[in-house]
């Protein structure tokens, strides 16, 4: 048995903006906590003793990490399978046969609506990895995949 290589599509550009805004929010919370620590922790050896080590982390979180995270996602829908790949240090390539899907959600939070992307959530029959999440695709694409899977499941039940 040979494994066919399926070319993956990147996430929508809007998802990069969603990831960036979420990262900026996280960085702002870290920075605010560090600044608060400067005022409330007595006996610091010098001013900036808390903020200085946190600042590179804040810059990495808000500046560099979002683009890297966004580029590490890819997906493909072949009709019979959904392929989802992600991860920087550990690459995870999940293949979901459409006939294993039991429930499908298309979700959008406020930021995703703002940038025109959605998250497709597949619930499958199985044990550990029974939920597969594909963020950052166009809502229309998510609905097309959902409808194609639903149609395939429906036709399989009538056979």
C-alpha positions in Angstrom: 0.0 0.0 0.0 1.4 3.4 -1.0 0.4 6.6 0.6 -0.5 9.4 -1.8 0.9 12.8 -1.0 -2.0 15.3 -0.7 -1.1 18.9 -1.4 -2.2 21.1 1.5 -3.9 24.5 1.3 -2.8 27.2 3.7 -5.2 28.9 6.1 -6.9 32.1 5.0 -4.9 35.3 5.5 -7.6 36.5 7.9 -6.5 33.7 10.4 -3.1 35.3 10.6 -4.7 38.5 11.9 -6.8 36.5 14.4 -3.7 34.8 15.7 -1.8 38.1 15.9 -4.6 39.9 17.8 -4.9 37.0 20.3 -1.1 37.0 20.7 -1.1 40.8 21.3 -3.8 40.3 24.0 -1.6 37.6 25.7 1.5 39.8 25.4 -0.4 42.8 26.9 -1.5 40.7 29.9 2.1 39.4 30.4 3.5 43.0 30.2 0.8 44.4 32.5 1.5 41.6 35.1 5.2 42.4 34.9 4.7 46.1 35.3 2.3 45.5 38.3 5.0 43.2 39.8 7.5 46.1 39.6 5.2 48.2 41.8 4.0 45.5 44.2 7.1 43.3 44.8 9.2 44.9 47.6 13.0 44.8 47.6 13.7 44.4 43.9 17.5 44.8 43.3 16.8 47.4 40.5 14.0 49.0 38.5 13.1 46.7 35.6 14.1 43.5 37.3 10.8 41.9 36.3 9.9 43.7 33.1 13.4 43.2 31.5 13.2 39.4 31.3 9.5 39.5 30.3 10.0 41.9 27.5 11.7 39.4 25.0 8.9 37.0 25.7 6.3 39.7 25.0 8.1 40.6 21.8 8.3 37.0 20.6 4.7 36.3 21.5 3.3 39.3 19.7 5.8 39.8 16.9 7.4 36.6 15.7 5.3 33.7 16.8 2.0 34.5 15.1 3.4 34.3 11.6 5.2 31.1 12.3 2.1 29.5 13.8 0.0 30.5 10.9 2.5 29.1 8.3 2.5 25.7 10.1 -1.1 25.0 9.4 -2.4 23.3 6.2 -5.5 21.3 5.1 -7.0 19.4 2.2 -10.4 18.0 1.6 -10.4 15.1 -0.9 -14.1 14.3 -0.7 -13.4 11.1 1.2 -10.9 12.5 3.8 -10.0 15.7 5.5 -6.3 16.2 6.0 -5.2 18.7 8.7 -1.6 19.4 9.5 -0.1 21.7 12.1 2.8 22.1 14.5 6.2 23.7 14.7 8.2 21.4 16.9 6.0 18.4 16.5 4.3 18.1 13.1 0.8 16.5 13.4 -0.9 15.3 10.2 -4.4 14.1 11.0 -6.5 12.2 8.3 -10.2 12.0 9.0 -12.2 9.6 6.8 -15.5 11.3 6.2 -17.4 8.1 7.1 -16.1 8.3 10.6 -17.5 11.8 11.2 -20.5 11.8 13.6 -21.0 15.5 14.2 -19.8 18.7 12.5 -19.7 22.2 13.8 -18.8 25.5 12.0 -18.0 28.1 14.6 -16.9 31.7 14.5 -15.9 33.9 17.4 -15.9 37.7 17.2 -12.4 38.0 15.8 -13.0 35.3 13.3 -16.2 37.1 12.1 -14.2 40.3 11.8 -11.6 38.7 9.5 -14.0 36.4 7.6 -12.7 33.1 8.8 -14.4 30.2 10.6 -13.4 27.0 12.5 -14.5 23.6 11.3 -14.9 21.1 14.2 -15.3 17.4 13.4 -16.4 14.9 16.0 -15.5 11.4 15.0 -16.1 7.9 16.3 -13.1 6.9 18.2 -11.2 7.3 21.4 -8.4 9.8 22.0 -8.4 12.1 19.0 -12.1 12.2 18.5 -12.3 15.9 17.9 -10.4 17.4 14.9 -10.3 21.2 14.7 -9.5 23.2 11.5 -9.3 26.9 12.2 -8.9 29.8 9.8 -10.8 28.7 6.7 -13.4 30.9 4.9 -16.9 30.4 6.3 -18.1 29.4 2.8 -15.4 26.7 2.6 -16.2 25.4 6.0 -19.9 25.1 5.1 -19.0 23.4 1.7 -16.9 20.8 3.5 -19.6 20.4 6.2 -22.3 19.9 3.5 -20.1 17.5 1.5 -19.4 15.3 4.6 -23.0 15.4 5.6 -24.1 14.3 2.1 -21.5 11.5 2.1 -22.6 10.3 5.5 -26.3 10.4 4.5 -25.7 8.4 1.3 -23.6 5.8 3.2 -26.4 5.3 5.7 -28.9 4.6 2.9 -26.7 2.0 1.2 
